[in-house]
Amino acid sequence: MARVCEICGKGPITGHNISHAHNKTKARWLPNLQKVNALVDGKKQKIKVCTSCLKSNKVVKAIS
């Protein structure tokens, strides 16, 4: 699945943009995903990870 964090599963959320006149239009907010070289099962692999997982050290980065 695209635009989903491979660690925590965080994905897009939906809702409405609401104007001052209370007009509602559909909105979609995407997670802040980064492509990172990480160690997965002892092997270097490129995965998509959200920045909250990167900051909380849930990902072990692979040294290039």
C-alpha positions in Angstrom: 0.0 0.0 0.0 1.3 3.4 -0.9 1.8 6.3 1.6 1.8 4.1 4.7 4.5 3.9 7.3 6.0 0.4 7.2 6.7 0.5 11.0 3.6 1.8 12.7 1.1 1.6 9.8 0.2 5.3 9.9 -1.6 6.4 6.7 -3.7 9.1 5.2 -6.7 10.5 7.1 -9.7 12.2 5.6 -12.0 15.0 6.7 -13.2 18.4 5.6 -11.7 21.8 5.0 -14.2 24.2 6.4 -14.3 27.8 5.2 -15.4 30.8 7.2 -18.8 30.5 5.4 -18.9 26.9 6.6 -18.5 25.4 3.1 -17.1 21.9 3.4 -14.7 20.5 0.8 -13.1 17.1 1.0 -9.5 17.1 2.4 -6.9 14.4 2.8 -3.9 14.7 5.1 -0.8 12.6 4.4 1.8 11.4 6.9 5.3 12.8 6.6 7.0 9.7 5.1 10.7 9.5 4.3 12.6 6.8 2.4 15.3 5.4 4.7 18.0 2.8 4.3 17.3 0.6 7.4 18.4 -2.7 8.8 15.5 -5.2 8.4 16.3 -8.7 9.6 20.0 -7.9 9.4 19.9 -6.8 5.8 20.0 -3.3 4.3 16.6 -2.3 2.8 15.0 0.9 1.7 11.7 1.4 3.5 9.1 4.2 3.9 9.0 5.5 7.5 7.1 8.3 9.2 9.2 11.0 10.9 7.7 10.2 14.3 9.1 6.6 14.1 12.5 8.1 13.0 12.5 10.5 16.0 11.5 7.8 18.5 14.3 5.4 17.3 12.0 2.7 16.2 14.2 2.4 13.0 17.8 1.2 12.9 19.4 3.1 10.1 21.9 1.2 7.9 25.3 2.8 7.4 26.0 3.3 3.7 
